[in-house]
Amino acid sequence: MGGTAPPLEADRIRLHLGTAEMIPTLAAALACLSATMLYGVSGNFTKRFLADVPPLAVAAGSQLTAAVLLVGPAVLLWPAHTPSAKAWGAVLTLAAVCTTLVYVLFFGLIARLGASRAMSALFLIPVFGVLWGTVFLHEPFTLQMLGSCAVVLLGSALTIGLLERRPGRAASRVHLWCELMRLGASMARRV
């Protein structure tokens, strides 16, 4: 049989992205991978070295450190038009209410439950992102999203021990989890 070989994945990407768009896309992917790695490192670091420090102090320290580290890029990348007071208010509200409150809770979970069990709370971020997008932005909610959210919730419940194994049923449970994971992966590929 003649014909051409199937294109490599990199060739497929190039078909959709020109060279100019490829570098920012790869940089964004690298940033996402780095953030994922740093979440794992920070959880274990916090459990090992900061378990006795009050969660409010850890949250305040991490927020102040982030603010100091972002001053330089903020000055260098300042927009041509200064953001409105409403935009500043929204950013400060998100920083104070969402990020700081969640950090206090998160570092408290790490101190009480351990890094791996506390990290499972991060699995819920996409679920709540979908929920808030549907509720507040009126984005569509599809059956694939429902299935994916179910897989995330079930995986989180398994990780933190909400679902217990019973003798004699372990093999069927493992089979069920494998099927759910395959279902979630196939739904994610379709989206």
Helices and strands as residue ranges (DSSP letters): H 9-16, H 19-49, H 55-76, H 85-93, I 94-100, H 101-113, H 115-119, G 120-124, H 125-137, H 143-160, H 170-190
